[in-house]
């Protein structure tokens, strides 16, 4: 918890018919990323949606938002990540976005899914970060060049990789600072998130 502007990554598995009752947040950028199943969302901005694998939701809590999250199914579990990023300003106007990112856009390469400027159709967050997603076949490789003064957080969602010479499995995270690049080799079919942070 708490690496640069990346505040937290919660990984939840929620049984059918269960979930999180209405609760409030403020001054945080929240990304919800569904791995399996369907997550039902409702909030005080009037949004109601179901988030499925391949879709990512961004909720800017700003001055304050109340929301609930439930498993949309009564029989199948939902498995998802909820990511909190600290914004670069407080008391922002709350906002909501949701977008589908096809697997062919993430297969074998890093695909930006959230960024400050919303580049390449990514979700827009109020912080100088870029969140990338990649799906790799066994034996697949990525080389990520790191700009001077930037920091990286690598989160393994599925499978296993070797990153910077370190063996990593699903659920593992790796903080990277003062490096010019990051080499990633997939040991098995894998999915990962890479955060580029100031």
C-alpha positions in Angstrom: 0.0 0.0 0.0 1.3 3.4 -1.0 3.9 3.4 -3.7 4.2 7.0 -5.2 0.7 8.0 -6.3 -0.5 4.4 -6.4 -2.4 4.1 -3.1 -3.7 0.6 -3.1 -4.6 -2.5 -5.2 -7.4 -4.5 -3.6 -8.1 -8.0 -5.0 -11.6 -9.3 -4.2 -13.5 -12.5 -4.9 -17.2 -12.0 -4.1 -19.7 -14.9 -4.0 -22.9 -14.9 -6.0 -25.5 -12.5 -4.7 -23.1 -10.8 -2.3 -21.2 -7.5 -2.4 -20.4 -4.2 -0.8 -23.3 -2.0 0.4 -23.4 1.7 -0.3 -20.3 3.5 1.1 -18.6 6.7 0.4 -15.2 7.9 -1.0 -13.6 11.3 -1.7 -10.4 12.6 -3.2 -9.4 9.4 -4.9 -9.4 8.0 -8.5 -10.8 4.5 -8.5 -10.2 1.9 -11.2 -12.2 -1.3 -11.2 -10.9 -4.2 -13.3 -12.9 -7.4 -13.6 -11.0 -10.7 -14.2 -13.9 -13.1 -14.0 -17.7 -12.8 -13.6 -19.7 -9.6 -13.6 -19.6 -6.7 -11.2 -22.7 -4.5 -10.7 -22.1 -0.8 -9.9 -24.5 1.9 -8.7 -23.5 5.4 -7.5 -24.8 8.7 -6.3 -24.1 10.3 -9.7 -26.9 8.2 -11.1 -24.7 5.6 -12.8 -25.7 2.0 -12.9 -23.7 -0.5 -14.9 -22.3 -4.1 -15.1 -18.6 -4.5 -15.6 -17.4 -7.6 -17.4 -13.9 -9.0 -18.2 -12.1 -6.7 -20.6 -13.9 -3.7 -19.3 -12.4 -1.1 -16.9 -14.3 1.5 -14.9 -13.0 4.8 -13.6 -14.8 6.6 -10.8 -13.4 10.0 -9.7 -14.6 10.4 -6.1 -13.6 14.1 -5.9 -15.8 16.1 -3.6 -17.6 12.8 -2.6 -19.4 9.8 -4.1 -21.4 7.1 -2.6 -21.5 3.8 -4.4 -22.2 0.1 -4.1 -20.7 -3.0 -5.8 -22.4 -6.4 -6.0 -21.9 -9.6 -7.8 -24.3 -9.4 -10.7 -24.8 -13.2 -10.7 -26.4 -15.2 -7.9 -24.5 -18.3 -8.7 -21.0 -17.5 -10.1 -18.3 -15.6 -8.2 -16.9 -12.3 -9.4 -13.1 -11.7 -9.2 -11.9 -8.2 -9.6 -9.2 -5.6 -8.7 -10.0 -2.2 -7.3 -7.1 0.3 -7.7 -6.9 3.6 -5.9 -4.7 6.4 -7.3 -4.2 9.7 -5.5 -5.3 12.7 -7.6 -3.0 15.7 -8.1 -5.8 18.0 -6.8 -8.5 17.7 -4.1 -12.2 18.6 -4.3 -12.5 17.7 -8.0 -15.9 17.3 -9.6 -16.9 13.6 -9.4 -16.8 11.7 -12.8 -17.5 8.3 -14.2 -16.1 6.4 -17.2 -16.3 2.8 -18.4 -14.5 1.3 -21.4 -14.0 -2.1 -23.1 -10.4 -3.0 -24.2 -10.4 -6.0 -26.6 -7.8 -8.6 -25.9 -6.2 -8.2 -29.4 -5.2 -4.7 -28.3 -3.5 -6.1 -25.2 -2.0 -9.3 -26.6 1.8 -9.3 -26.7 2.1 -5.7 -25.9 1.4 -3.0 -23.4 -1.9 -1.2 -24.0 -2.5 2.0 -22.0 -5.9 1.7 -20.3 -5.7 4.9 -18.1 -3.7 8.1 -18.4 -3.8 11.8 -17.5 -4.7 12.8 -21.1 -6.9 9.9 -22.0 -4.5 9.1 -24.9 -5.2 6.2 -27.3 -8.8 6.0 -26.0 -7.7 5.3 -22.4 -9.7 6.3 -19.4 -8.7 9.7 -18.0 -7.4 10.0 -14.5 -6.4 13.2 -12.7 -2.8 12.3 -12.0 0.4 12.0 -14.1 0.2 8.3 -14.4 -0.2 5.7 -17.2 -1.7 2.3 -16.5 -0.9 -0.4 -19.0 -2.4 -3.9 -19.5 -0.7 -6.8 -21.3 -1.6 -10.4 -22.1 1.4 -12.6 -22.9 1.7 -16.1 -24.3 4.1 -18.5 -22.6 7.6 -17.4 -23.8 6.4 -13.9 -24.7 8.7 -11.0 -23.9 8.2 -7.3 -23.3 10.8 -4.6 -22.9 9.5 -1.4 -21.3 11.7 1.7 -21.6 11.5 3.9 -18.5 11.8 7.7 -18.8 14.2 9.4 -16.4 12.7 10.1 -13.0 9.7 7.8 -13.5 8.8 4.8 -11.3 7.0 1.6 -12.2 4.8 -0.8 -10.4 4.3 -4.2 -12.0 1.3 -6.3 -10.8 0.8 -9.9 -12.0 -2.9 -10.7 -12.6 -2.6 -14.3 -14.0 0.2 -16.7 -14.8 3.8 -16.1 -14.0 6.7 -14.1 -15.3 10.3 -13.2 -14.7 10.7 -9.4 -14.4 14.1 -7.8 -13.9 15.4 -11.3 -13.1 12.8 -11.9 -10.4 10.3 -14.8 -10.5 6.7 -13.5 -10.0 3.4 -15.2 -9.8 -0.3 -14.1 -9.8 -0.8 -11.6 -7.0 2.8 -10.5 -6.8 3.8 -6.9 -7.3 7.2 -5.3 -8.0 8.3 -1.7 -7.4 10.9 -0.4 -9.9 12.9 2.8 -9.4 16.2 4.2 -10.9 16.1 1.8 -13.9 16.3 2.6 -17.6 14.1 -0.4 -18.7 12.2 -3.4 -17.5 12.4 -6.8 -19.1 9.5 -9.2 -18.7 9.4 -12.8 -19.8 6.2 -14.9 -19.4 6.8 -18.4 -18.0 3.2 -19.3 -18.8 0.2 -17.5 -20.3 0.0 -14.4 -18.2 -1.7 -11.1 -17.7 -0.2 -8.0 -16.0 -0.7 -4.4 -15.2 2.2 -1.9 -15.4 1.8 1.5 -13.7 4.1 4.3 -14.8 4.3 6.8 -12.0 5.9 10.2 -11.2 
